[in-house]
Amino acid sequence: MVEDDAPLDFYCMTCNLQFERLLFDVTRAQEKVHFYTEGRLPEVEIVEAEGIGVFCSWRCRRNGLAALMSAERVPVPAIPPTIGPIERCARCNGPVDMAAFHTTYSQCELTFEPDRTRVENFEYLAVLCRRCASIYESGVTTLEETSPIA
């Protein structure tokens, strides 16, 4: 059993360094955006999220991102998507209705403190339309099944 105040240990996917406080993350998620009328900011509903990339620094994440996304078979567009309402699928360039559930890839920094986790510098990397996401689900190879990043 892990105690609440026990340090979280991570290993960088690029350099294999062990670290615990600041995590440079890449996440795959299923989400949709709720858009409201004037006076209220949009809200993102996340129903499933999985951290697929764990890095000790922005440099290691930058160096490992291409291999990680290649293993996912998802290109990272030159202009990253936002919350929409309509964005472009990274695979087929078709429309993605951000108000309906869709697959996203994002990166951020997570700081772990004794009483909370802070998310900083969140950015979408890519979004997939339903058709391309279903192709992904039928045959993706995990990074562990491919060659190492570094």
Summary of the structure (lengths in Angstrom):
residues: 150
radius of gyration: 16.3
end to end distance: 32.7
largest distance: 49.0
contacts: 408
relative contact order: 0.21
helix: 19%
strand: 41%
